């Protein structure tokens, strides 16, 4: 057994197959991948890694298994899956995942190939565990897969608490001990036991508050847009490919960006936190439906059109269109009078949070500071945004909305 001192859960005891997996190269690689990617440019103490998060998820899973009375090989599979659930992450976690998916057709939780070879496969096999079954759990398949990846999974319970702790914000604080204590399976579905609607709401509320404050903070989004653009340029340059990037850690990836002529300027700006500025920051109702639904290639065409009309270079314009507002946590299942119900059916809070999420949605257009006004005015025309000129000027000066939103 190995005991690890953790900043969130105190002492974590790692035993069995997890103990041997801990020192395999794919798991140790997670020490070199930042949990929150570009959020660290907003919250300097948010430098925690996927490695410590994976340990935390393993710890919470171990407690949940005890609560649910699951033992033996079934429990060992879940413990292995939770420790391994993030080994498919590329550098900067989710920041460039969508781009790499377009090139490889794989998301970070598709890990059958990773688990089926090398040191991880050897450890799993020595403990009588089938790597394919562990990979299925990582993807959330089967009854026990709900513990690893689902609406009430231990992954979410750890990252909310951990991200709040390391950023210093209070919004992600949840009673994860109660959440685990109240978990139960009913007809193969993981639910919260009777009397726990408010417990489920607390998880939903924490995520809803962390999203605009941490995960979608505008500075982080700008840096993410620049990082994605740099990644595209790196792949276009032909020095590496998407499969190779998926297996890099943050340090190797940044070294690649610095060493490539087509991406060196992006790397310098990110290193020095010399970021683009917001040229446009538009509410959902101000954006035409066609823009919200535009795919990657259509957005790139719009960026080139804006750049040409604004008489600037194509790399000077980044159009950032978030996905439609959604709230997957609202589908969490709770027992009410012996009946399984979705949280959205039972909680009036869900509707209010959905409305707040809609109100906080923003389309961003980013450009270097000396070109942001020209790019902004052009983008409003090209994108057909329902924003008047005076409002654009107010947004740029920081007078429209709160100081916190535009600092």
N, C-alpha and C positions, 0 to 999 in steps of 0.2 A: 504493500500500500504506500502511496505517496500523498502527503498532505501539502496543499498549496494555499498560501495566504492570499486571499482575494480582497480587493478594495470594496466590493459590494456585499458578498456573502460570507465574509470572514474566512474561516478555514474550510477548504473543500477537500474531501478525501477521495482520491482516485484509486480504484481497485480493479482487479480482473483484467478483461480485455482492454478497457480504457487506459489502464496504466501502461500497457505495452504500446498502445497506439500513440500515446502522448509524445514519444520521442521519435516517431517516424518523420522523415523529411516533409511529406505533404502537410502534416499537422504543424510542425515547427515553422513552416513557411508562413503560417497565419500570424506569427509574431511580427511579420514585416508587411502586413496589410492593415491599414488604418480602418477602423470600424466605420467612421462617418465621412471618409473621403474629404471633400473640400469644405466641409463644415468646420474643420480645424482653422480655416482662415477667418472664421467669425468668432469661434470660441477656442482660444489657444490651448486650453486644458483638455480639449476633446481629442487627445492623442492616444486613446485606448485602441486595442487591436482586436482583430477577429479571433485571435488565440484566446485572450482572456474571456471574450464573449462565449466562445465555444465551451470553455471550462464552466462558465456560469450556467449555460443551457444544460450541460451534462449534470451539474449539481441539482438543478431544479427537476430534471427528469428523474433522477434517482429518488428524490423525495416523492414525486408524483407516483412512481411505480410502487413505492411502499404504501402510499395512501390507497392505491387501487388494488393492492394485494397481488400484484404481478411479480412473479419470481422466475428463477431458472433461466433457461436459454432465451425465453421471450424477453425477459428483462435485460439480459446481456445484449440482445440485438438492439433494443431501444437505446441503451447506454452508448453502444458503439455508434449508432446513427446520430445521436445528438452531439457527440464529440466531433464527428466527421461531417456534420451537416453543412459546413461552410467551406470545405476544402476545394470546392469548384469555383470559388470566387476569383475573379481576375483582380488586377491592381486597382486601387481606389474603389473597391467594393462595388456598389451599384452604379457608380458614376458613368462608367463606359460600358456597362453590361448590355444595354439595348443595342448599341453599335456593334459589339462583338457578336451578339445573337444574329444580327442581320448577315454577318459574314460566315458564322459557323453553324447556325441553327440550333445552338445549345445555350440554355440558361445555366446559372450557377448550381442549381439543384439537380441537374442531370449528370450524375457522377458514376454511372455504371462502369465506364471505361477507367476512371481514376481508381475506383475501388477494386477493379478486377486484375490489377497488375501491381508489381513492385512490393515494397515493404508493407503497405497497408493490407494488400491481399494475403500476404504471408501470415501476418499476425491474426487476421480474421480466420483464416483456414486452420491455423494451429489451435484456435479456440473452438473449432467446430462450427463456425459461423459462415454462412454462404454470402459472399460479397454482393451478389445480385439482390438478395433479400434485404440487406442493409441499405443498398442504393434505393430500393423501392420505398423503404421507410423514410429516407431523406426526402424523397419526392412527395411524401404525405400519403402514400398508398396503404390501403388496409386499415383495419380498426386501430392498431397501435400507431400507425403513421399520423393519425390526428394529433398525437402528443408532440410529434416532431415538426409538423407543418400543417397547421389548421387554424381555425378561428380562435381556439383556446390553447394554442400551443405554448410550450415553455420557452421557445425562441422569443416570442413577442414579450413574454413576461420578463425575460432577462434584459433584452435590449432597451426597453423603456426605462427601467430602473437604472441601468448602467449608463445610458446616454444622458439621462437627467443628472446623474451623479457627476459625470465628467464634464458636462457643459456648465454645471452649476445652476441650472434652471429647476424650479420646483414642480413643473407640470407633469413629468413622467412618473412621479411617485405613486406607486400602486401597492396595494396590500397583496403581494404575490403569495405570501404564506396562506392567506385565506383562500385565494384563488385555487391554490393547489389542494388545500384541505377539502374544498367543496366539489372537486371534480368527481365525476362518476360516469360509467358507461350505461346507457339505456338502449337496448336493442342494437348494440354495436355503434351507437353514436355518443361521442364525448360531449357531456353537458355539465352545467353547473346545477347542483342539487337545489331542492326546494328553498325558497326564501332568499335567493341570490340574484334577483334582478338588478339590485343596486351594485352588487359586486361586478356583474358583467358591464354595467354602465360605467363603472370606474375605469375599466380597461379601455372602453370606447372613448371616454372623455380625455384620458391621458394621451391617447394617440392623436385625438383631434386637436389638443392644445400644443403638443410637441411638433405637429406638422408645420404650421406657419412660423413658429418660433425657432425651430431647430432645423428640421429636415428640408423645409422649403424656404429658408431665409434667403432674401434676394441676393446677398453677397455670395452665398454658397452656390446659388443657381447661376450667377454670372461666371464664377470660376469653373463650375461644371460645364457650362456651355463652351468655355474656352478650352477646357481639357478634352472635350469630345471633338472639337474642331481639330485640335492638335493630333488626336489619335487618328482621325480620318486622313490627315495629311501624312502621318507616319506610314500608314498602311498603303496609301497611294504612292509613296516614295519607293516602296518595294524593298526596304531594308529588313523587313520582318513581315510576318503574316498574323492573322487574327488568332490562330491556334497557339502560336508562340506567345503572343501577348497575354492570352488567358492564363498561362502558367507562370508569368512573371510576378514578382512582388513589386511593391511600390518603388523601391530603390532602383531596381533594374529598369523599370518602365521609365522613370524620370531620367535616368542616364541615357536611355534611347532617345527620348525627346530632346535632351540637351545636345546630343551628338548628331542629330539629323538636321541638315541645313534648312529643310522646309518647316521644321517645328521648333527650332532653337529660340525664335523670338517669343513664341507662346510659353516655352519653358522658362525663359527669363522673366517674363511678366508674372507667371505664377510663383516663381521663386521669390520675387521681390514684392509680391502682392500689389503689383501695378496692374490692376484689373480694368476691364472695360467698364463703362458706366451705362446706366439705364437711359436709353433714348425714348422708350415708350414703356409704360406699365399699365396695361389696360384690363379693365374688369371683364368678366365673362359676357355680360349682356352687351358690351360694346364691340364684341368680336363677331364677325360673320360666321355662320355655321360652317361654311366651306373651309375656313381657316382652322377652326377647331378640329375638323375631321381630316385635315391635310396630312398626307404621309410624308416620310422623310424626303423623298425626291422632290415633292411639290414644295416643301418648305425651303429646300436648297435653291430651287428655281426662284422663289420669292426673294430670298436673300440676294441673289445675283441681280434681280430686277431692281431691288431697292438700292443696291450699291451703284449700279449703272446710273440710275436716275439721280442719285445724290453725288455723282462724280467722285466716287471713292473706290478703293479696291474691294474685291469680293471678300477678302478675309476681314474686312472692317465691320461687317454686319453679321450679327447672330440673332436669329429669330427663335425664341424659346416658347413653344406652345405645350403646356402641360396636358396630361391626360384629363379627360372629363372628371369633374368631382365625383369621387366614389368613396364608399365606406364599408370595406369588407367586414370589419369587426361587428357591424350591425347584424350580421347573419349568425352570430354566436347563439348557441342553443341553451335554453334554461328550462328547468322543470317548474311548471306552475300547475298546482292542483293535480299532480301526477301526470300531466300532459307535456310533451316536448313542444316548446314554442320558440320561434326565432325572436331574438331580442327586439327587432324592429316591430314585431307584432305587439309586444308587451310594454315597450317603453316610449313614452311621449318625448323623452329626451332625444331620441334618434332623429326625429323630424327637425328639432331645433339645431342639432349639430350639422345635419345635412344642409340646412339653410345657411349656417355660418360658413361651412366649407365652400358653398357656392359664392358667398359674398367675398371670401378671401382669395378666390382663384384669380390669377393674373397672367396675362400674356406679356412676355418681356421681349423687347428689342434692345440689343446691347451694341455699343460701339466705343472706340477710343474716345476719351473725354473731349479732345479738340474737334471731333466730328459728330458728337452725339446729337447736337441740336439739329444739324442738317439732316442726319440720318433719321432722327425722330419725325421731323416734319414730312419727310419723304415716305417713311414707313406708314404713317397714318393714311396717306393718299393711296399707296399701292395696296395695302391690306384692306382698305375700305373700313377703317375703324370709326366707330361713332363717337369721336372725341373732338371737341373744338380746340382751336389753337391756344386759347388762354389757359385751358386746363393742362395742356401739354407743358406750357411754360411753368405753371405752378408745380407740376410734378417734378420738373427738373430742378427747380429752386428749393424743393423740400417743403414747400408751403402747403401742398395738397396732401392731406392725411397726416398721420402722427409723426413726430420726430423719430420715434423708434423705427417706424417702417422705412423711413428714407435716410437714416443716418449713414 
